[in-house]
């Protein structure tokens, strides 16, 4: 598994001006953002070229932190004025930043769709928008690094011989469900209160079980078998987090609030009652012997009820009390 040294966030960029693209690249680097370009053309400035259709990018279930549009039309006559309204209808959870190229007020339909506007000669406006809508929550890299390490250990124990490929740990604001499998378990310490969540597809997990590479009998696996394997992975990650970072709280209880978790399977949408960014780690389980196709698993930490980076930093200074790592029993 790759080794990384930062937590990033992904932003979808639809921009036609080469000079502005260079400015955006600089700003993205300074804010630890990965820019995903949604235009046709040559990728000359380091932004990842994704597709020619911005709607295709949104439908591909990419985890995004924001969308950057321009009022200037592209070669297909797509303007950020129309795109902002369409994107807001499709993905209302994503903040949209619009680069203005004309004078005068925006139409109400556009004004209501975007989070803010900026101009190329005043990138400080965009900087403030990024600070307000993307960089609102700080996740220490030590946390992301440990979760990466735990995930590697767990996937290797559940699927011996597997190779785990990873992207940068990154922050997301969207609430898109990936695949059909979703496993949640509450996580509560003196520095957080929220959930550990894993997401994948039924077909991928079934192929993995049928390959005979797991502890489950590969002959005619059932939905119960699939759920058992997926829940065990979630349980083990949760257990390692608790064992590594859970400290005596000295009477501190953090937030006692609770909010409902809403799942809309038809729209592939899940809401935890919070708009704060979530820490996301994408893992691809690869078999060098090609016994099963690659399995994509998304791991998210959702601290929707309480999150204290300062208390997390304190937890790094002392060893956590010994406790069951949660990995000894199937659900």
Buried (B, 14 or more C-beta within 10 A) or exposed (E): BEEBEEBBBBBBBBBBBEEBBEBBBEBBEEBBBBBBBBBEEEEEBEBEBBBBBBEEBBBEBBBBBBBBBBBBBBEEEBBBBBBBBBBBEEBEBBBBBBBBBEEEEBEEEBEEBBBBBBEBEEBEBBBEBBEEBBBEBEBBEEBBBBBBBBBBBBBBBBBEEBBBEBBBBBBBBBBBBBBBBBBBBEBBBBBBBBBBBBBBBBEBBBBBBBBEBBEBEEEEBEEEBBBBBBBBBBBBBBBBBBBBBBBEEEEEEBBEEEEEBEBEEEEBBBBBEBEBBBBBBBBBBBBEEEBBBBBBBBBBBBBBBBBBBEBBEEBBEEEBEEEEBBBEEEE
